[in-house]
Amino acid sequence: MTSPASECLYCQNNDTLHQLMIKIGDLEVSQLFLFKEQSYSGRCNVVYKDHGVELYELNDEQSAAFMRDVAKVGKAIAIAFNPDKINYGAFSDTLSHLHVHIVPKYKDGYGFGSVFEMNPQKTYLSDTEYETVIQKIKANL
């Protein structure tokens, strides 16, 4: 079931989006956001440019470009934060906007060895700390 763009936090660039994430920048066919909740240090979201699209609906060129964006961000996070593993998740039951969660996991860190929690609400940073994380990611894109 597709939700309308008028109800999409990404398309509307609304308060809910700004409460949850900080835009890092634009990629080839996506936008990159940093989650404010940082229980998983460096956690980001790669969001496809168009609303209401399923991964299987993209043509070969579009899907390759999207996956390049996802891989590019994964690599940048790996270099910047040296996680033990990066998890990738694409969940869109109620939000019809193609996006992939990129979740770095650390052996001695929160939730290692289990499915990541969407928003554990345990770790928030100062504005300066968010900027430091963003700069580390940008430096490795």
N, C-alpha and C positions, 0 to 999 in steps of 0.2 A: 504494500500500500504506500503510495507516494504522498508525502506531505507537501503542501504548497510552499513556494519560496517565501511567501509572506509570513510564514511561521518558522522560517529557518534562521537560527542564530548567525550562521555564516553569511547568508545572503543579506540579512538585515543589518549585520554589523552592529548588533544591539547591546544593551546593558548586560544581558546574560553572558554574551560572549566576552565582554570586557571584564566581567567578574571572574570568569574561568580561565582566560588566556590572554597572552600578550602576543601581538603579531610581530614576528621576526622579520618577515619579508616575503617577496615573491620568488617562486621557482619557475621552472620551464612551463608547467601547466597547472601549478598548484600554488597555494599559499602555505607558509610555515608559521605555526603558532607554538609558543611555549606555554605549557600548563602552569598556572600559578601554584597549584598544589604540587609540591616537589618531593613527595615521599620517595619517588624514583628520580634521583638527581639527573636532570637533563631531559625529562620526559617532554615530548613534543607531539604535535598533530600535523600531518600533511593533508591538506584539504584541496580536493580537485576544484578547478576553476568554475565548473558548471553545476547547477543544482539538479537534483532528481535523476542522477545517472547511476546505474549499477555498473560495476566493473566489467561484467560480461557484455554490456552495451557499447563499450568503447571499441573503436576499430583498432587494428594492430598498432598503428602509429601512435594513437592516443594512449593506449594501455602501456606501450613501451615507454612513452614519455613520462607517464604517471609513475611507473615503477622505477624509472631512473631518478625521479624526484625522491621517492621513498628511500631508495638505496643511497643516494647522495646524503640525505639527512642521517640515515643510520651510520654511515661511515664518519660523518662529521662528529656525531655524538660519541662514537667509539674512540676517535682520536682525542676529542676534548675531555672525556670523562673516564675512559678506560674501564667500562663496565665488564663484568664477567660474561654477560649475555645480554642481547637485545631482543625483546619480545615485540612482535608486530600484531596489532589487532584491528580488525575492521568490523565494527558493530554499528548497525544503522536501523534498528527495529522501528524507531519512532522518528528519526531524523533522516530524511531522504536526501542526504548530501554525502557523496563518496568522500571518505576520509580514512586515514590509517593512523592509529596510535603507535608511536614509537616509544617503547618503554625500556630504558636501560635497567638492568637488574645486577645487583652486587651480592656476592656470596654471604657477606656479613650484614647485608642491608635488609630493608623492609621487604617482606613478601617473597624473598628468593625461594624458588622451588614450588611456588604456587601461582595460580592465575592472578594477574594483577587486579587490584581493586580500581574501579573507575575513578573514584574520588575519596580517598581515605580521610581527607581533611585533617592531616596530622602535621604537615610541614609546609609552612609559608615563609617567604623570604622578605627581606627589606627591598626597597626599590633599587638600591645600590647592588645588592646581591643578584637580583633579577638581571640587571644590566650586565653584570660580570658573566653570568651564565649565557646570556644572549651573545655577548661578544666572543666567548669561547666557541660557540656553535658557528657564528658567522665567519670566524677566522679559519674554520676548517671546511666550509662549504665549497 
